[in-house]
Amino acid sequence: MPLSDYTVTIGLEIHCQIKTKSKMFCSCKAESGDEPNTHVCPVCLGLPGALPVLNKYAIEQTILTGLMLGCSTPSISKWDRKSYFYPDMPKNYQTTQLDLPLCIGGAIPLFPWCYPTDMVKKKGLPEFRSAKLDHIHLEEDAGKLTHHASYSLIDYNRAGTPLMEIVTAPDMHSPEEAYACLKSLQLMVIYGGISDADMEKGQMRCDVNVSLFPKGQQGLGSKIEMKNINSTGAVRRALEYEIRRQSEELDMGIDQVQSTRRWDDERGESILMRTKENAHDYRYFTCPDLVPIHTANIVTKMETQVPEHPMDKQQRFIRDFAISEYDANVLVADPELARYFEAAATQPALGKKIANWVINVVAGLLNEKGISPSQCPVQPTAIAGLVTLVEDGTVSNNQAREVLMLLWNQPELEPTVAAKQLGFEKTDTSFLDGIIDKILAINPDKAVEISSGNAKLLNWLTGQVMREVKGKANPKMVTETLRKKLGLN
């Protein structure tokens, strides 16, 4: 039967590294990219007799994440051991949380601007909704395995890094919603300063759960999990494949069995790893080395640090700077670009024009140079000054781009000084009057045609004036002066 006759149910288990200086249970540096096995100690190597000490900052940041997502926090939260026999976990168990996690309930907002671009172009922006959360718990990350043809290498630098596991309810119904959920969460934790959430660096990874059942059937189908997918695009591709695979097998009468599969992005297919894995397989028990924590004081502290919600920022940008919803979406989708714009938009009345420059010109240069807005050599105040020069007629838009490039290479200059160095100064109107009178005298036939209704020739006359002044006048001012002289205003 067609895929449209099945109900697709998707849940995500998102692992997000918290941006901390030290690991979760020891004082080793929580850094990646350094020489392998240089940030290790008896605690994160699981040596006998080594005892863990809690990282308070990681607990605070997890609770902050929960507050941003509308979660509640139990008054007491405890720690558990999860038996985990694998080379990248040196203790042979993981210290985690099972039944009393730090955050319960809540929801991840699915921001309309976080959906795949191709879907938005085809169907338009979807209505805003949220994906329900089950809980967020805090645990330690595993080490990193690098597999070669006949051997594997283990780097324990990452072992013990604070790791949030953010578990959604089975509350999404398409690969595009799962994509938006992951992108939206990524945006939220970046706004909160909780994590850089760079999936390429492994700071955020995702397991996806998906089940299908015929519409009208009660309950969910058998849950199929795919592990450690490391990009939003791969999450979408994995779900598209798995939904198609399950529907085809169900059509053939092949029942699905709860199982875990590995997604091979290069081959574009999922591969069976194991079947029927449940919580009891991990033999959880309360960690004897860590006491439960009382959370009330931490919650009170972190309530004062909840940042502005991205949706609230989007609405504020539209309201205060009179910019379009599209422009607000583009800005809010990049926290650094949003900060850059807001620092530039010191004159709200110029907000729309400043947004155009930031989105269409500055962001383009940043992409071309491969740098972030925080690394931009041109200060936000310089963009505001540049827009002011355009507005007061000192420079045209094209001339302003030349000024911007000079500021890019010499950021210490003021926009007015940079414009003057390039020979762009506010045109002496009396001088301009004389040039325009000369051009009109040379082309009386064109003036008559324009007065008779051929407005297109006005641009031609503007070009003649600009050629006469060697491009140093503002075309906008030239056109306005021409219109006055020809009685078109």
HELIX and SHEET records of a PDB file:
HELIX    1   1 LEU A    3  ASP A    5  5                                   3    
HELIX    2   2 LYS A   56  MET A   68  1                                  13    
HELIX    3   3 PRO A  112  CYS A  114  5                                   3    
HELIX    4   4 THR A  117  LYS A  123  1                                   7    
HELIX    5   5 PRO A  175  TYR A  191  1                                  17    
HELIX    6   6 MET A  199  LYS A  201  5                                   3    
HELIX    7   7 THR A  232  ASP A  251  1                                  20    
HELIX    8   8 ALA A  279  TYR A  282  5                                   4    
HELIX    9   9 ALA A  296  GLU A  303  1                                   8    
HELIX   10  10 PRO A  310  PHE A  321  1                                  12    
HELIX   11  11 GLU A  325  VAL A  332  1                                   8    
HELIX   12  12 PRO A  335  ALA A  344  1                                  10    
HELIX   13  13 PRO A  348  LEU A  350  5                                   3    
HELIX   14  14 GLY A  351  TRP A  357  1                                   7    
HELIX   15  15 VAL A  358  VAL A  362  3                                   5    
HELIX   16  16 ALA A  363  LYS A  369  1                                   7    
HELIX   17  17 PRO A  373  GLN A  375  5                                   3    
HELIX   18  18 PRO A  380  GLU A  391  1                                  12    
HELIX   19  19 ASN A  397  ASN A  409  1                                  13    
HELIX   20  20 PRO A  415  GLN A  421  1                                   7    
HELIX   21  21 THR A  429  ILE A  442  1                                  14    
HELIX   22  22 PRO A  444  SER A  451  1                                   8    
HELIX   23  23 LEU A  457  GLU A  468  1                                  12    
HELIX   24  24 PRO A  475  LYS A  485  1                                  11    
SHEET    1   A 8 CYS A 103  ILE A 104  0                                        
SHEET    2   A 8 ARG A 129  GLU A 140 -1                                        
SHEET    3   A 8 PRO A 162  THR A 168 -1                                        
SHEET    4   A 8 TYR A   6  GLN A  17 -1                                        
SHEET    5   A 8 MET A 204  PRO A 214 -1                                        
SHEET    6   A 8 ILE A 224  ILE A 229 -1                                        
SHEET    7   A 8 SER A 259  ASP A 264  1                                        
SHEET    8   A 8 GLU A 269  THR A 275 -1                                        
SHEET    1   B 2 ILE A  76  SER A  77  0                                        
SHEET    2   B 2 ILE A 293  HIS A 294 -1                                        
SHEET    1   C 3 TYR A  93  THR A  96  0                                        
SHEET    2   C 3 ASP A  80  SER A  83 -1                                        
SHEET    3   C 3 PHE A 285  THR A 286 -1                                        
SHEET    1   D 3 CYS A 103  ILE A 104  0                                        
SHEET    2   D 3 ARG A 129  GLU A 140 -1                                        
SHEET    3   D 3 ALA A 107  LEU A 110 -1                                        
SHEET    1   E 2 LYS A 144  HIS A 147  0                                        
SHEET    2   E 2 SER A 152  ASP A 155 -1                                        
END                                                                             
